[in-house]
Amino acid sequence: MTPPTVDAGYAPGVWASARTTRSGGATGVARIPVMAHIAIVTVGIGVLFAVLQVPFRHLEVLAATGLCHLFGFTGIRHPVESYMLIQPSGHAPFWVDIAPTCSSLASILSFVGLATFVSPRARQGISPLRFWSAVAAAAAVLFVGNLLRIVFSMLVGLVAGRISLVLFHNWVGSVFGFASLLAGWVLLLWLILPAPPGRHRRWLGHRPAGEPPMEVQP
């Protein structure tokens, strides 16, 4: 009797070696490349975060300050590294620091790292360019969502002072983080999942073969 096999769905050459013994115990052969992948991604995310977190936070500060100035809110100024000065009209001015935990860099790196675990078998029929473009679009949603969280927190501080900024950041800001992550995930699925046959052709103004022309209602 042949021992049963388990399809781990990880990658060619890995899933085929994931077998169980007659007693049901795993051989552990497939665990080696999987654990190596986890270790490489984890260390890579840590190294990239350590290297990029300072310039990335500065980028977020510049983007948030510029967005506020674009809409006429000039009480937020002097972006220096990850700091900015908020000068409310009826409150004392105060400095705000975009801490590493407030940056979207960790979320973006984690999202991209998790995307590397999607096996070629699961991406069958999806070109690498399409898949990683979808990942990049989802990462952009994470960045924009966190940027809006920073901007709204700064505006609350500009209008109502430091205590209100902290309350908004701790309570409402968490909703922004969850919503941006959910929106990025939904966008990723929408971009990589196949559309019903012919739908994309109709969007481009073409009809699938054999489909009658659409009637134009007056």
Residue pairs with C-beta under 8 A, 6 or more apart in sequence:
3 19
3 20
3 21
3 22
4 19
4 20
5 16
5 18
5 19
5 20
6 18
6 19
6 20
6 26
7 15
7 18
8 14
8 15
8 18
8 30
8 34
9 15
9 119
9 121
9 122
10 18
10 30
10 33
10 34
10 117
10 119
11 33
11 119
11 120
11 121
12 120
12 121
14 30
14 33
14 34
15 30
15 119
15 121
17 27
17 29
17 30
18 26
18 27
18 29
18 30
19 26
19 27
19 29
20 26
20 27
21 27
37 116
37 117
41 113
41 116
41 117
42 113
44 113
45 109
45 110
45 113
48 109
49 100
49 105
49 106
49 109
52 105
53 100
53 103
53 105
54 81
54 82
56 103
56 105
57 81
57 82
57 98
57 100
57 103
57 105
58 79
58 81
58 82
60 82
60 98
60 103
60 104
60 146
60 147
60 150
61 79
61 81
61 82
61 83
61 84
61 98
62 79
63 147
64 76
64 84
64 147
64 150
64 151
64 154
65 76
65 77
65 79
65 84
67 147
67 151
68 74
68 76
68 151
68 154
68 155
68 158
69 76
73 155
73 158
75 86
75 87
75 88
75 89
75 158
76 84
76 85
76 86
76 87
76 154
76 158
77 84
77 85
77 87
78 84
78 85
82 97
82 98
82 99
83 95
83 96
83 97
83 98
84 95
84 96
84 98
84 154
85 93
85 94
85 95
85 96
86 93
86 94
86 95
86 96
86 154
86 157
86 158
86 162
86 165
87 93
87 158
88 157
88 158
88 159
88 160
88 161
90 161
91 160
91 161
91 162
92 161
92 162
94 157
94 162
96 154
96 157
96 165
98 150
100 106
102 146
102 150
102 169
103 146
104 142
104 143
104 145
104 146
104 147
104 180
107 142
107 146
107 177
107 181
108 139
108 142
108 143
111 135
111 138
111 139
111 142
111 184
112 135
112 139
115 131
115 132
115 135
118 131
123 131
123 192
125 194
126 192
130 191
130 192
131 192
133 191
134 187
134 188
134 191
134 192
135 188
137 187
137 188
137 191
138 184
138 185
138 187
138 188
138 191
139 184
141 180
141 183
141 184
141 187
142 180
142 181
142 184
144 180
145 176
145 177
145 179
145 180
145 181
145 183
145 184
146 176
146 177
146 180
148 176
148 180
149 169
149 173
149 176
149 177
149 180
152 168
152 172
152 173
152 176
153 165
153 168
153 169
153 173
154 165
156 164
156 165
156 168
157 164
157 165
157 168
197 208
198 207
198 208
198 211
201 207
201 208
202 208
207 213
